[in-house]
Structure formats: C-alpha cells, structure tokens
C-alpha cells in the first residue's frame, strides 16, 4: 500500500517550504500569545458591551478573550482565519500529489514503474500528514512557550485537543483538494476551488446558520461546524465526536480520491 | 523463448467521447522483435501506448503484456517494462543523478549489481552532466535522461514513443546501437515513430496506423511487397507512356517532364522485355524506402 520512495521523495521535495511556513507561524504564535492583555473583568465587560453582536459571533466574547489566556488563544491562534494559512499549505501540498504530475506530464513515466496509482496517493498523502504535523509543531511550541513565559498553567489536554481538531481540519482541506485534483488535474484550479469551498463553508457556519433558522438545522454540511475551539478552550467541553467526524470525512475523501483516480483515464 | 508473445491485443478500442482514438487493434508482437509503429500525428500511436501502460482504459477489447492479461496483471510486472514518452517531461528541480536514483528506487532495483553495471555503462555512453539540475538541460539531454531511466533496469519490453525526438545525430546513433543490443539480448521493442528512416533501419516489422486503425503490417526485410519496386525512367520521348500504363503490376505512375516514376510488383522479366524497345537515357530500379510506402498510404 505504501511505496517508500514515493513517500520519501514527496517528503524531501516539500519539507523545506512547510518548515519555513511552520517556523514563521510559530514565531507569530509566540508573539501573539505574549501580548495577552490580562484585562480585569470590569474593563473586559466594558469592551464586550462596546462590541456589536456580529463581532462577538465571529471572534468570541472579549470577556473571555481579554481575561483568560485560553480565551485569548482562541481569539488569536485558534481562530479559523489563522488556520486558513495552514489550510492553504495543506491544499497546496495536496495539489502536488496528482495534479502537478499530470499538469507537468511527468505522470506517464511515474506510472510506467511498478508504482500503483493507489500507492502514489497513499504514500504521498502519508508524507503530507507528516509534513503538516511538522509544520504545526512550531505553532504548538510558540503557544506553549508564550503561556509558560506569562506564568500561566499549561493545560496540555486543552491545547493538544484543540491542535488535534485544527490539524484534522487541515487534513480535510488536503483530502478535498486531492479529490478535486483527481477530477480536474490542475494545481491552481484544485487549490483555489478548495479555498473557495472553505471560504463558503466559513461564511455558511458564521453567517448563514445564524441568519436563516433552516440552515442552522443543516449546519453539519460545513466542515467548520466540527471545529469549535471555543468549546474546548473556554467551556472545557471536549466534544470527541467532532474530531472523529473530521477524521472520518478526511478518510472518506481520501478513499474517494483513490477510487476515482484508479478508474479514470489520465489525459496529458 | 523466441516465439513467446510479449504484446497481444485483441479488438483494442478507445473512444474519446465519440471520437475514435483507436479502433479494433489486433496485434501480436513476439519476443526479441523490434516492432515499428508508424503513423502521422493523431493516428493513434500514443493512444495505443498509453492503453498498454494502463494510463487509459480501453473502451472495448483486451490485451496482454508479457503473457499476462491486463485484468490479472500485477503492477510488479512493470519492473519488466521500460518506457519513454513522446513528449518527455522530467522534474526540473532535481539533478540528473537524483532523477535516476528516484526511478531506480521506484523500481526497487536496490543493490542489483547487473543493473548497476548497466546504469554505469549507459551513463558512460551518453555523456551529459548528471550533477546539473534537469531544468538547465537541453531537450536532447532530457531525452537522454528518458532513455537511461527506461533502459537502466534491463527490462524485457521497451515501449518507446518517438524516442529520438531532440537527439543530435551522434546520440541518435548511440541509441540505435542500444536498440540493436536489446534485440540481441532477446528483449522486445515497441517503437512508435514518424521518422521513417530510423524505423527502416532498426525495425523487424512495421505496423502502419491511420486514423486509429492499423491498416497494414509489413516485414521490413521484404518491403517490396508493400508497394513493389520503385522504377525511374528517363526518356527521350514520353510517347511510350501508354505502353508502361498497360503493363500488369504498374502502380502509382507519375510523369515529370521526361522522367517517369512508378511502382512495379511482380516478375522483372516482363518489365525488362517491354523496356528493351524503348529509347531510355537512364533507368533505375530500387527497393522503395519506407518513406515511399508511408506517403502511398497517407496520401488518400
């Protein structure tokens, strides 16, 4: 199922860019963490009262964000917009699994070797998982270091679980790009279609579900419905099914990509 | 071993929506044979090759490679296949050596000493800078990389789609030598081309494909059966044209000033007897080149 060379070569050729992105976001994470204002509750309530409801919907209530370091992390580090950077990285890497090979016409020689189409996707997707994990390590360390520097207690469970669902969200973005690229093997097309879909899902979760009662009932159609860091960081609600659902979605998308890729003609 | 079938297709058909890319291809290629596959652009050569490699799925028909039908054809058998695509494209961001190592590992050639020797010989024969990034290579150098990756693991079957494209005459010469060595080693070559002289030079048989249909297969050692002998007459008078036209076996007669060119099939004696009474200033009778055959088949 896994081809070592396909795994290693994908890792070698994409690791550097991922580490640069990871390191950059790690430093930004550390900076954003240590500027926690530690506002007293009275001032936070005043700020909260000045915020319109839509801002509270989008970024969370400042009462939590300005008084609690984990509420602050939710606002700064675990907000969807921050993780969109990683989703771009994930989608970019996924578009290099199949689309770039077809686009650059290198797929023919590649598949004239004993490497199967399934092996090509699974080996490279596994390498992508490793690259993404390595890319979020600096962010995790940045948040951890920031909390330690500010002398707040490190709540490992909260942090690790929030990173886990963030990571699973990236994995879904990668698998979605992969599936699109199997049907329409263009690197930019698959990348921007994924980002467009993610942006739509973001608006769907953050706006449509709040404005239209019927849409609220089908909020599960958006991936972001299962990414609720505020529940974990502020409300201490570890809703395990969210992570399981995100994992299942990424696995389904991956298998759909493999099945479709095996059945389709490859045109160059 | 000489008689074992390496490629066998049965009614192999591929439609691109309603456009026929390949129609009912029945073809048998035996071990140790260099089979030329001739046709102009869009005739179906690359479609055939991409079907054989499993990159396209047949609309109808079946085929076998190295004795295994494609339905039960494990991908490990591709270890025995070397392939050069028509429009070669490589990874520009790595060096020649890294590229070869990548394909060496994909084919799990490992520490196989015989393959290592083969690779060393190929690199010695085709002298290019293997430490340079492929992006800086010329088209010919990229073609050399394609040739080496296809030959380095000593496959039993080589599928080559216009392999000399971009090669300079010296490299072409080296490549033809390589093909003949493969034949001597009992390996099979399926060789698509529209460069007719190279097909004529190295191939044992030629299949001519036109608009997705294989229209003819010819032994190249006996290509007179294809269109006969090519006869050129230079005359003092063209009044003898009707005499020539009446001769049995004369085809494709063309007249250019005092020169008449035609293809003649059959015994030479009747022709010579007819020509004996004609006032000729020059006469040539030659085995036609494959180019002649090619133009004959494609002019309609």
Interface residues (C-beta under 8 A of the other chain):
Chain A: X3 X4 X5 X6 X8 X9 X13 X104 X105 X106 X107 X108 X109 X110 X111 X112 X113 X114 X115 X116 X263 X265 X266 X268
Chain B: X50 X53 X54 X55 X56 X57 X75 X76 X77 X78 X79 X81 X82 X83 X85 X87 X88 X89 X90 X91 X93 X94 X102 X103 X105 X106 X107 X108 X146 X149 X159
